[in-house]
Amino acid sequence: MKRLLSLLAPTLALLLCSSAHAGMVSAPNVDFGYDSGPDDNGKVFTDTGKGYVQISNDRKNLGGNTGPSGTTRIAVATLTTNAGGVFGTQTFDSKVDPTLGVYNIVLTLTDLDPNDQAKFKDLKPLTFTFTGKFTGAFGENPPKNGVNSGFSNVGSIFPDAVKEGDMGSYHWKVVLDSYGYVGYPSSGKQGSLGADVTASKVTSAAIVPEPSTMLLSCLGLSLLGAARWRKGRRALLTLA
């Protein structure tokens, strides 16, 4: 039995230490509110300095629910293009200016769970800032016979797509990585930016002692195993 304990103690110590990071489960049907929009006037200019993509700033005081899976998608902003009076191609791709096409989106989440609002007196919102970058180009042609035409292959990359934080009883994760195609100026085709919002809760398996207590417990079990092993080895050497 002692030998078995000697063998198992280090393993138990590792299991105890590693279990501190387990136990997050999705939280379904959690109500939340959100505001989202650009951190400035929302105009992201092309290489001409005239044309731009306009990021809307009208997503205010909206409500959402994480749904049965604990994750839901929200519309963060709508997008339109504006030629700025310039005909021809305008691009966001530049080797000279790496900041061309860069934009910031600010998203604020509020916890609308009735239980949390009753439980927490000072329930502060979470505010995240995401950085993205438009790529590609668009262009508007001069009208011909009263007909407008143009093209757009504008896209977006999301180098800073994931943000997380705790609010109320939940851990919140937002992934802003959804882009909907935006057309050339006279097409009337609006684009979009979207994000997935996930709420999680800590399960009982993740409720662990204070870090110092947990560290001492892990160290104690490890030392116990080592001591048992040394004692058994000395006994074997004595018999030999």
Secondary structure, DSSP 8 states (H G I E B T S, - for coil): -HHHHHHHHHHHHHHHHHGGG--EEE-TT-EEEEEEEESSS-EEE-TTSS-EEEE---EEEEEEE-TTTTEEEEEEEEEEEE-TT--EEEES--SS-TTTTEEEEEEEEEE--HHHHHH-SS---EEEEEEEEEESEEEEEEEETTEEEEEE--EEE-TT-EEEEEETTEEEEEEEEEEE----GGG---EEEEEEEEEEEE-GGG----HHHHHHHHHHHHHHHHHHHHHHHHHHHHH-
